[in-house]
Amino acid sequence: MFLARFSYDILPVNRHRALELIQREVEAARASGLKARLLVPLTRAHGGAALQFEVELTKLDQLDQLRHRSAGSKAETGDWMHSFSEILTSPPAVEILRVETS
């Protein structure tokens, strides 16, 4: 199993809008049968992400499918990405982790 984690930097004034947009991404992932969650750090290091989106994947191909159809149709996903990019202060950091099951 893999975890894909997207870390987003936003200004405090845009927090509510960012929460709405990330929640939409969580719902789309869940509708695709994936386990997804919105993470709100209670503490963070200097320069740490304000909000995070995390999704569990059984294979890495699922990440491409999610990113290209995360908000519905291709046009809806494009609109979602454009809206989100307007409030980000930097590109999202993306981590892909493999879950060790020893």
N, C-alpha and C positions, 0 to 999 in steps of 0.2 A: 504494500500500500504506500501511497505517496500523499504528501500534504503540499498544496500550493498556497502560499501566503503572500498577499498583496498588501503593502504598507503605503498608506496615503498621507501626504502632508497637506494640510489645509489651514486657512486662517480661522480663528474662532468665530468670526462673523458668518462663515460658510458652513459651520458644523451641522446645523439642522438639515440643510440641503444635501450635504455629503452623506449623512445618515440615511436619508431617503433614497439616494442613488445606490448606496451600497446594499441597503435592504432589498432593493429591486434585484440586484445581482444575486443575493442570497436566495431569494424566492425562485429565480430562474434556475439556479443550480439545483435546488430541491425539487423543482418540477421535472428536472432531467434525471431524478433519482439519485442525486449526489447528496452527501452530508456536507452542509456548509454552515458557516456562522460568521457573524459580525463581531469583531473583537474591539473593545474600547479600553485602551490601557488606562489603568488607574494611576500608575507611575510610569515615567519614561526617562530615559537618559537624554541629555542635551542632544537635540537634533533627531530624537526618536520620532516615529510615526504617530500621528494624532489618532488615526483609525486604521483598522486592518480587516481584511476579508480573508477567510481561510476556507479551503474546500478539500475534502478527501477524495482521492482518485485511486482507482484500482489499476489504471494504466495511464501513461502520460498522454496518449492521444485524446483523452477526455478533456485535457486542458485547452487544446486548440478548438475543440467543439464548443466548449463553454465560452471562450473568449470571442468567438465569431458569431454566436447566437445567444448571448447572455441576456438580451433584453427583448427577445421575440424574433421578429423578422430581421433580415440584414439591414433594412432601412431603420428600424426601431433601435437596433443595436448601435448603428452609426450615430443616431441622434443622442442616445444615452451616453456614448463615449464622448461626443462633442460637449454635451452639457457638463459632464464630469470634468473634462479637461479644462473647462473655463474656471473652475474653482480650485484646482490643484496648484500648489505653489512650486511643485517639481514633479517630474515623472514618477510614477509609483515604483517602489522597490519590489522586486519579485523574488521570492525564495521558493525553491522546490526542494522538499525534504523527503527522504525515504524513511519510512517507519521501520525500525529494527524490531523484529519479532523473534528474539532468541529464547 
